[in-house]
Amino acid sequence: MNDPMDPPRARVAVPVAGAKAAGRPADIVAGGACAFQLSQDATCASRARSLLAATMRQLGFPEEPIEDAQLAVSELATNVHVHTVKSRGGAAGLPELWVWGRTWPASELVVSVFDVHRNAWPVDAGAELLDEHGKGLTIVAALTSATGAHITRSRVASAVLGKCVWFALPVSATWPARRPMAPGRAALWLVEALRARGVSVSWRSDHTGVSVINAEALNVWVEPKVFTWRDGADYVRRPLADLQETAERIVGHIETARAATFTA
């Protein structure tokens, strides 16, 4: 039987023929994530479409947003195959598909495609939707509520360095329907999520229940309702329910700082 204190991302490995995977759709509404390895060959996009559609159906999404999501993820996965893997003859580290939910800045499902090529970034050439070429990112932006890209580390493989390109899809304001999370449990789950990504982490709690996590020189405060950390001159705050989004932002922060150090 699973321990209820176990981080949801660690409970169940989803069996996917021929590839590694972690998580299950039911974990997403509890603050977890699904992560799947994709292939480097021409099946990358079709596999991403199938995995995302199956995940969204298990979460109860209707067919119309599933079809939009499939088209958007197909564009990202095709970009990985054509512009990175195919043009460079492959590389160590398989692409990955990630799915989780967040409540800030809105209730959304976040879908990311990870690859190992940090020197190859998607470029929106400003193509119109009816143009024959160069319209991939235009399609993604038109179908989704937000898009972005940043350097990061893998989730399925062991701390492989790379980047992810992501998009968000709006969901009902009442979804994900999550129970209030105690800050002690949120701190434990965030520590485990960061360690799983190869981040060196230590943490402590005081008598008030506030925890401080040190993630490779970045301090993250876990307060009754929010995670807080400093990004330059500003403080970033995210709801405790947004565990996966917070972990991803922290990993991206660490990798961005590290890359800046190496290039300085």
C-alpha positions as CSV (number, residue, x, y, z in Angstrom):
1,M,0.0,0.0,0.0
2,N,1.3,3.5,-0.8
3,D,2.3,5.7,2.0
4,P,0.1,8.9,1.8
5,M,3.2,10.9,2.6
6,D,5.0,9.6,-0.5
7,P,5.3,12.3,-3.2
8,P,2.7,11.5,-5.9
9,R,5.3,11.5,-8.7
10,A,7.1,8.6,-7.1
11,R,4.2,6.2,-6.4
12,V,3.6,4.5,-9.7
13,A,5.6,4.0,-12.9
14,V,3.3,4.0,-15.9
15,P,4.0,0.9,-18.0
16,V,4.8,2.2,-21.6
17,A,6.0,-0.4,-24.1
18,G,9.5,0.3,-25.2
19,A,10.2,3.4,-23.1
20,K,10.6,4.6,-19.6
21,A,7.9,6.6,-17.9
22,A,7.0,7.9,-14.4
23,G,3.8,9.0,-12.8
24,R,0.1,8.4,-13.6
25,P,-2.7,10.8,-14.6
26,A,-4.3,10.4,-11.1
27,D,-1.2,11.9,-9.6
28,I,-1.6,15.1,-11.6
29,V,-4.6,16.2,-9.6
30,A,-2.7,15.5,-6.3
31,G,0.3,17.7,-7.3
32,G,2.2,15.1,-9.3
33,A,3.2,14.7,-12.9
34,C,3.4,12.2,-15.8
35,A,6.7,12.0,-17.7
36,F,7.3,9.8,-20.7
37,Q,10.4,9.1,-22.8
38,L,9.9,9.7,-26.5
39,S,11.8,8.3,-29.5
40,Q,14.5,10.1,-31.5
41,D,13.1,8.8,-34.8
42,A,10.1,9.9,-36.9
43,T,7.6,8.4,-34.5
44,C,8.4,11.0,-31.9
45,A,5.4,13.2,-32.8
46,S,2.9,10.4,-33.1
47,R,4.0,8.9,-29.7
48,A,3.7,12.3,-28.1
49,R,0.2,12.8,-29.5
50,S,-1.0,9.3,-28.3
51,L,0.5,9.6,-24.8
52,L,-0.9,13.1,-24.3
53,A,-4.4,12.2,-25.5
54,A,-4.5,9.1,-23.3
55,T,-3.4,11.2,-20.3
56,M,-6.0,13.9,-20.9
57,R,-8.8,11.4,-21.4
58,Q,-8.0,9.8,-18.1
59,L,-8.2,13.3,-16.5
60,G,-11.7,13.7,-18.0
61,F,-11.0,16.3,-20.7
62,P,-13.5,16.5,-23.6
63,E,-12.3,15.7,-27.2
64,E,-12.0,19.3,-28.5
65,P,-9.2,20.4,-26.2
66,I,-7.5,17.0,-26.6
67,E,-7.4,17.5,-30.3
68,D,-5.9,21.0,-29.8
69,A,-3.4,19.7,-27.4
70,Q,-2.4,16.9,-29.8
71,L,-1.8,19.3,-32.6
72,A,0.3,21.6,-30.4
73,V,2.4,18.8,-28.9
74,S,2.9,17.4,-32.4
75,E,4.4,20.6,-33.5
76,L,6.9,20.7,-30.6
77,A,7.8,17.0,-30.9
78,T,8.3,17.4,-34.7
79,N,10.5,20.4,-34.0
80,V,12.7,18.3,-31.7
81,H,13.0,15.5,-34.3
82,V,13.6,17.7,-37.4
83,H,15.6,20.6,-36.0
84,T,17.7,18.9,-33.4
85,V,17.9,15.1,-33.6
86,K,17.7,14.7,-37.4
87,S,20.0,17.7,-38.3
88,R,22.6,16.6,-35.8
89,G,22.5,12.9,-36.3
90,G,21.1,12.1,-32.8
91,A,22.5,12.7,-29.3
92,A,22.8,11.1,-26.0
93,G,19.5,11.5,-24.2
94,L,16.0,10.8,-25.4
95,P,13.3,13.5,-25.7
96,E,10.6,13.5,-23.0
97,L,7.0,14.5,-22.7
98,W,5.9,16.0,-19.3
99,V,2.3,16.8,-18.1
100,W,1.2,18.4,-14.9
101,G,-1.4,20.9,-13.6
102,R,-1.0,24.4,-12.0
103,T,-3.3,26.9,-10.4
104,W,-1.3,30.1,-10.9
105,P,-1.6,32.3,-12.9
106,A,-4.7,30.3,-13.9
107,S,-6.0,26.8,-13.7
108,E,-4.1,25.1,-16.5
109,L,-2.6,21.9,-17.7
110,V,1.1,22.3,-18.6
111,V,2.6,20.2,-21.4
112,S,6.3,20.2,-22.1
113,V,8.6,18.5,-24.6
114,F,12.2,18.1,-23.3
115,D,15.3,17.6,-25.5
116,V,19.1,17.7,-24.9
117,H,20.0,20.4,-27.4
118,R,20.4,23.7,-25.5
119,N,21.9,25.3,-28.6
120,A,18.8,24.8,-30.8
121,W,15.8,26.9,-29.8
122,P,12.5,27.2,-31.5
123,V,12.1,30.4,-33.5
124,D,8.8,31.9,-34.4
125,A,9.4,33.4,-37.9
126,G,6.1,35.3,-37.7
127,A,4.4,33.0,-40.2
128,E,0.6,33.3,-40.7
129,L,-1.5,30.2,-40.0
130,L,-2.2,29.8,-43.7
131,D,1.5,29.9,-44.7
132,E,3.0,26.7,-45.9
133,H,6.2,26.7,-43.8
134,G,7.4,28.1,-40.5
135,K,4.0,28.1,-38.8
136,G,4.7,25.5,-36.0
137,L,5.0,28.0,-33.1
138,T,2.2,30.1,-34.5
139,I,-0.1,27.1,-34.3
140,V,1.0,26.3,-30.8
141,A,0.4,29.9,-29.6
142,A,-3.0,30.0,-31.3
143,L,-4.2,26.8,-29.7
144,T,-3.0,27.4,-26.2
145,S,-3.2,29.9,-23.3
146,A,0.6,30.3,-22.8
147,T,3.9,29.1,-24.2
148,G,7.5,29.3,-23.2
149,A,11.0,27.6,-23.2
150,H,13.8,27.4,-20.7
151,I,16.9,25.3,-19.9
152,T,16.3,22.5,-17.4
153,R,17.0,18.8,-16.6
154,S,15.3,15.6,-17.6
155,R,12.6,14.0,-15.5
156,V,12.6,10.3,-16.7
157,A,16.4,9.9,-17.3
158,S,18.8,10.7,-14.5
159,A,19.5,14.5,-14.5
160,V,20.3,14.9,-18.2
161,L,20.8,18.5,-19.1
162,G,18.7,20.1,-21.8
163,K,15.8,22.4,-22.4
164,C,12.0,22.2,-22.6
165,V,9.5,24.0,-24.7
166,W,6.0,24.1,-23.1
167,F,2.5,25.2,-23.5
168,A,-0.5,25.5,-21.2
169,L,-4.2,24.7,-21.7
170,P,-7.0,26.3,-19.7
171,V,-9.1,24.0,-17.5
172,S,-12.1,24.5,-15.3
173,A,-11.5,26.9,-12.4
174,T,-12.3,24.0,-10.1
175,W,-9.7,21.7,-11.6
176,P,-7.3,20.4,-10.3
177,A,-9.5,19.8,-7.2
178,R,-6.8,19.5,-4.6
179,R,-6.9,19.3,-0.9
180,P,-5.1,22.0,1.1
181,M,-1.5,20.9,1.5
182,A,0.3,21.2,4.9
183,P,3.6,23.1,4.5
184,G,5.6,20.3,6.1
185,R,4.3,17.8,3.5
186,A,4.8,20.3,0.7
187,A,8.4,20.8,1.8
188,L,9.0,17.0,1.8
189,W,7.5,16.6,-1.6
190,L,9.5,19.5,-3.1
191,V,12.7,18.1,-1.7
192,E,12.0,14.7,-3.2
193,A,11.1,16.3,-6.6
194,L,14.3,18.3,-6.7
195,R,16.5,15.4,-5.6
196,A,15.0,13.2,-8.3
197,R,16.2,15.8,-10.8
198,G,19.8,15.6,-9.4
199,V,19.6,18.8,-7.4
200,S,21.6,18.9,-4.2
201,V,19.1,19.8,-1.4
202,S,19.1,20.3,2.3
203,W,16.2,21.6,4.5
204,R,15.1,22.4,8.0
205,S,11.9,23.4,9.7
206,D,11.3,25.7,12.7
207,H,8.7,25.5,15.5
208,T,6.2,27.6,13.5
209,G,6.1,25.0,10.7
210,V,7.9,27.1,8.2
211,S,10.6,25.2,6.3
212,V,13.6,26.5,4.4
213,I,15.0,24.4,1.6
214,N,18.5,25.1,0.3
215,A,18.7,24.0,-3.3
216,E,22.3,24.6,-4.6
217,A,22.6,28.0,-2.9
218,L,19.0,29.0,-3.7
219,N,16.9,29.3,-0.5
220,V,13.2,28.4,-0.8
221,W,10.8,29.2,2.0
222,V,7.8,26.9,2.5
223,E,5.2,28.9,4.3
224,P,1.6,28.0,5.2
225,K,0.2,28.8,1.7
226,V,3.1,29.5,-0.7
227,F,6.6,28.6,-1.8
228,T,8.9,31.7,-1.9
229,W,12.3,32.3,-3.4
230,R,14.3,35.2,-4.7
231,D,14.9,35.7,-8.4
232,G,17.3,38.6,-8.9
233,A,15.8,41.6,-7.1
234,D,12.3,40.1,-6.9
235,Y,10.6,37.4,-4.8
236,V,8.7,34.7,-6.6
237,R,5.7,33.1,-4.8
238,R,3.8,30.0,-5.9
239,P,0.9,28.2,-4.3
240,L,1.8,25.0,-2.4
241,A,-0.6,23.1,-4.7
242,D,1.7,24.0,-7.7
243,L,4.4,21.6,-6.6
244,Q,5.6,20.5,-10.1
245,E,5.5,24.0,-11.5
246,T,7.6,25.2,-8.5
247,A,10.1,22.4,-8.9
248,E,10.5,23.1,-12.6
249,R,10.9,26.9,-12.0
250,I,13.6,26.1,-9.4
251,V,15.5,23.7,-11.7
252,G,15.3,26.3,-14.5
253,H,16.6,29.0,-12.1
254,I,19.6,26.8,-11.0
255,E,20.5,25.8,-14.6
256,T,20.2,29.4,-15.9
257,A,22.5,30.6,-13.1
258,R,25.0,27.8,-13.8
259,A,25.0,28.6,-17.5
260,A,25.6,32.3,-16.9
261,T,28.5,31.4,-14.6
262,F,30.1,29.2,-17.3
263,T,29.8,31.8,-20.0
264,A,30.9,34.8,-17.8
